[in-house]
Structures are given as structure tokens and as C-alpha cells.
Amino acid sequence: MSLTLPHLSPRECETLHYIAQGCTYGQAARRMGISARTIDTYLRRIRAKTGVRCLAELVRLSLSLPSGPVAQ
């Protein structure tokens, strides 16, 4: 697995940041001013872009990056 998060939008990066910090979908959604369903959509898109199968792997990948997820 590559240790990069290619082509993530700023909102996808923000979503991943909150989830990696332990926020629930609802907490992340409130902080971002969006619905929990949108959080789920962003996470599905991130998994599709990175090829990561589960949320735990995605969080581990995010936390292994030097500065966390960064939009490109």
C-alpha cells in the first residue's frame, strides 16, 4: 500500500482528518456543517480513490502520513 492519498479534495481531507481523530460521522458532520450521509459519501470516495477496503485501514494510512491528509 502506498503512503500517499492521491487526488483527495479539500473536503475529503477534512473528513478524513476528523474521522482519524476519533470523531463519529455525526460529530464530523456537525463540525463541517454537512450531514452524516455526506461524511459517508466522502469516505466511500476516499476508499475508492485509495483502494483501501475498510475505515480502520484508511485511518491507519492517514495517521502514518507526516502531516496527515493533505489535498493535492
CNS distance restraints for C-alpha pairs under 8 A (distance, minus, plus):
assign (resid   3 and name CA) (resid  61 and name CA) 6.48 0.50 0.50
assign (resid   3 and name CA) (resid  64 and name CA) 7.33 0.50 0.50
assign (resid   3 and name CA) (resid  65 and name CA) 6.66 0.50 0.50
assign (resid   4 and name CA) (resid  65 and name CA) 7.41 0.50 0.50
assign (resid   5 and name CA) (resid  50 and name CA) 6.42 0.50 0.50
assign (resid   5 and name CA) (resid  62 and name CA) 7.95 0.50 0.50
assign (resid   5 and name CA) (resid  69 and name CA) 6.79 0.50 0.50
assign (resid   5 and name CA) (resid  70 and name CA) 7.57 0.50 0.50
assign (resid   6 and name CA) (resid  49 and name CA) 7.18 0.50 0.50
assign (resid   6 and name CA) (resid  50 and name CA) 7.08 0.50 0.50
assign (resid   6 and name CA) (resid  72 and name CA) 7.01 0.50 0.50
assign (resid   7 and name CA) (resid  49 and name CA) 7.71 0.50 0.50
assign (resid   7 and name CA) (resid  71 and name CA) 6.79 0.50 0.50
assign (resid   7 and name CA) (resid  72 and name CA) 5.54 0.50 0.50
assign (resid   8 and name CA) (resid  12 and name CA) 5.82 0.50 0.50
assign (resid   8 and name CA) (resid  13 and name CA) 6.24 0.50 0.50
assign (resid   8 and name CA) (resid  46 and name CA) 6.98 0.50 0.50
assign (resid   8 and name CA) (resid  49 and name CA) 7.83 0.50 0.50
assign (resid   8 and name CA) (resid  70 and name CA) 7.69 0.50 0.50
assign (resid   8 and name CA) (resid  71 and name CA) 5.36 0.50 0.50
assign (resid   8 and name CA) (resid  72 and name CA) 6.44 0.50 0.50
assign (resid   9 and name CA) (resid  13 and name CA) 6.25 0.50 0.50
assign (resid   9 and name CA) (resid  71 and name CA) 5.59 0.50 0.50
assign (resid   9 and name CA) (resid  72 and name CA) 7.27 0.50 0.50
assign (resid  10 and name CA) (resid  14 and name CA) 6.15 0.50 0.50
assign (resid  10 and name CA) (resid  70 and name CA) 7.55 0.50 0.50
assign (resid  10 and name CA) (resid  71 and name CA) 5.14 0.50 0.50
assign (resid  11 and name CA) (resid  15 and name CA) 6.06 0.50 0.50
assign (resid  11 and name CA) (resid  42 and name CA) 7.83 0.50 0.50
assign (resid  12 and name CA) (resid  16 and name CA) 6.13 0.50 0.50
assign (resid  12 and name CA) (resid  42 and name CA) 5.60 0.50 0.50
assign (resid  12 and name CA) (resid  43 and name CA) 7.21 0.50 0.50
assign (resid  12 and name CA) (resid  46 and name CA) 6.82 0.50 0.50
assign (resid  13 and name CA) (resid  17 and name CA) 6.07 0.50 0.50
assign (resid  13 and name CA) (resid  69 and name CA) 5.43 0.50 0.50
assign (resid  13 and name CA) (resid  70 and name CA) 6.09 0.50 0.50
assign (resid  13 and name CA) (resid  71 and name CA) 6.05 0.50 0.50
assign (resid  14 and name CA) (resid  18 and name CA) 6.40 0.50 0.50
assign (resid  14 and name CA) (resid  69 and name CA) 7.87 0.50 0.50
assign (resid  15 and name CA) (resid  19 and name CA) 6.27 0.50 0.50
assign (resid  15 and name CA) (resid  28 and name CA) 6.74 0.50 0.50
assign (resid  15 and name CA) (resid  39 and name CA) 6.59 0.50 0.50
assign (resid  15 and name CA) (resid  42 and name CA) 7.09 0.50 0.50
assign (resid  15 and name CA) (resid  43 and name CA) 7.45 0.50 0.50
assign (resid  16 and name CA) (resid  20 and name CA) 5.88 0.50 0.50
assign (resid  16 and name CA) (resid  43 and name CA) 7.28 0.50 0.50
assign (resid  16 and name CA) (resid  59 and name CA) 7.44 0.50 0.50
assign (resid  16 and name CA) (resid  62 and name CA) 7.43 0.50 0.50
assign (resid  16 and name CA) (resid  69 and name CA) 7.05 0.50 0.50
assign (resid  17 and name CA) (resid  21 and name CA) 6.20 0.50 0.50
assign (resid  17 and name CA) (resid  62 and name CA) 7.73 0.50 0.50
assign (resid  17 and name CA) (resid  68 and name CA) 7.09 0.50 0.50
assign (resid  17 and name CA) (resid  69 and name CA) 6.60 0.50 0.50
assign (resid  18 and name CA) (resid  22 and name CA) 6.62 0.50 0.50
assign (resid  18 and name CA) (resid  23 and name CA) 5.52 0.50 0.50
assign (resid  18 and name CA) (resid  28 and name CA) 5.72 0.50 0.50
assign (resid  19 and name CA) (resid  23 and name CA) 4.95 0.50 0.50
assign (resid  19 and name CA) (resid  24 and name CA) 6.51 0.50 0.50
assign (resid  19 and name CA) (resid  25 and name CA) 7.22 0.50 0.50
assign (resid  19 and name CA) (resid  28 and name CA) 6.91 0.50 0.50
assign (resid  19 and name CA) (resid  59 and name CA) 7.36 0.50 0.50
assign (resid  20 and name CA) (resid  59 and name CA) 5.04 0.50 0.50
assign (resid  20 and name CA) (resid  60 and name CA) 7.93 0.50 0.50
assign (resid  20 and name CA) (resid  62 and name CA) 6.96 0.50 0.50
assign (resid  20 and name CA) (resid  63 and name CA) 6.99 0.50 0.50
assign (resid  23 and name CA) (resid  27 and name CA) 5.57 0.50 0.50
assign (resid  23 and name CA) (resid  28 and name CA) 5.78 0.50 0.50
assign (resid  24 and name CA) (resid  28 and name CA) 6.14 0.50 0.50
assign (resid  25 and name CA) (resid  29 and name CA) 5.98 0.50 0.50
assign (resid  25 and name CA) (resid  36 and name CA) 5.30 0.50 0.50
assign (resid  25 and name CA) (resid  39 and name CA) 6.14 0.50 0.50
assign (resid  25 and name CA) (resid  40 and name CA) 7.30 0.50 0.50
assign (resid  26 and name CA) (resid  30 and name CA) 6.18 0.50 0.50
assign (resid  26 and name CA) (resid  35 and name CA) 7.38 0.50 0.50
assign (resid  26 and name CA) (resid  36 and name CA) 5.17 0.50 0.50
assign (resid  27 and name CA) (resid  31 and name CA) 6.30 0.50 0.50
assign (resid  28 and name CA) (resid  32 and name CA) 6.17 0.50 0.50
assign (resid  28 and name CA) (resid  36 and name CA) 7.64 0.50 0.50
assign (resid  28 and name CA) (resid  39 and name CA) 7.42 0.50 0.50
assign (resid  29 and name CA) (resid  33 and name CA) 5.81 0.50 0.50
assign (resid  29 and name CA) (resid  34 and name CA) 4.93 0.50 0.50
assign (resid  29 and name CA) (resid  35 and name CA) 5.27 0.50 0.50
assign (resid  29 and name CA) (resid  36 and name CA) 5.21 0.50 0.50
assign (resid  29 and name CA) (resid  38 and name CA) 7.70 0.50 0.50
assign (resid  29 and name CA) (resid  39 and name CA) 6.32 0.50 0.50
assign (resid  30 and name CA) (resid  34 and name CA) 6.32 0.50 0.50
assign (resid  30 and name CA) (resid  35 and name CA) 7.33 0.50 0.50
assign (resid  34 and name CA) (resid  38 and name CA) 6.55 0.50 0.50
assign (resid  34 and name CA) (resid  39 and name CA) 7.64 0.50 0.50
assign (resid  35 and name CA) (resid  39 and name CA) 6.68 0.50 0.50
assign (resid  36 and name CA) (resid  40 and name CA) 6.37 0.50 0.50
assign (resid  37 and name CA) (resid  41 and name CA) 6.27 0.50 0.50
assign (resid  38 and name CA) (resid  42 and name CA) 6.15 0.50 0.50
assign (resid  39 and name CA) (resid  43 and name CA) 6.21 0.50 0.50
assign (resid  40 and name CA) (resid  44 and name CA) 6.18 0.50 0.50
assign (resid  41 and name CA) (resid  45 and name CA) 6.26 0.50 0.50
assign (resid  42 and name CA) (resid  46 and name CA) 6.18 0.50 0.50
assign (resid  43 and name CA) (resid  47 and name CA) 6.15 0.50 0.50
assign (resid  44 and name CA) (resid  48 and name CA) 6.19 0.50 0.50
assign (resid  45 and name CA) (resid  49 and name CA) 6.16 0.50 0.50
assign (resid  46 and name CA) (resid  50 and name CA) 6.09 0.50 0.50
assign (resid  47 and name CA) (resid  51 and name CA) 5.54 0.50 0.50
assign (resid  47 and name CA) (resid  52 and name CA) 5.03 0.50 0.50
assign (resid  47 and name CA) (resid  53 and name CA) 6.34 0.50 0.50
assign (resid  47 and name CA) (resid  54 and name CA) 7.49 0.50 0.50
assign (resid  47 and name CA) (resid  55 and name CA) 7.99 0.50 0.50
assign (resid  47 and name CA) (resid  58 and name CA) 7.26 0.50 0.50
assign (resid  48 and name CA) (resid  52 and name CA) 7.10 0.50 0.50
assign (resid  52 and name CA) (resid  57 and name CA) 6.41 0.50 0.50
assign (resid  52 and name CA) (resid  58 and name CA) 6.10 0.50 0.50
assign (resid  53 and name CA) (resid  57 and name CA) 7.12 0.50 0.50
assign (resid  53 and name CA) (resid  58 and name CA) 7.83 0.50 0.50
assign (resid  54 and name CA) (resid  58 and name CA) 6.46 0.50 0.50
assign (resid  55 and name CA) (resid  59 and name CA) 6.14 0.50 0.50
assign (resid  56 and name CA) (resid  60 and name CA) 6.17 0.50 0.50
assign (resid  57 and name CA) (resid  61 and name CA) 6.09 0.50 0.50
assign (resid  58 and name CA) (resid  62 and name CA) 6.13 0.50 0.50
assign (resid  59 and name CA) (resid  63 and name CA) 6.08 0.50 0.50
assign (resid  60 and name CA) (resid  64 and name CA) 6.17 0.50 0.50
assign (resid  61 and name CA) (resid  65 and name CA) 6.78 0.50 0.50
assign (resid  62 and name CA) (resid  68 and name CA) 5.58 0.50 0.50
assign (resid  62 and name CA) (resid  69 and name CA) 5.77 0.50 0.50
assign (resid  63 and name CA) (resid  68 and name CA) 5.90 0.50 0.50
assign (resid  64 and name CA) (resid  68 and name CA) 7.37 0.50 0.50
assign (resid  65 and name CA) (resid  69 and name CA) 6.92 0.50 0.50
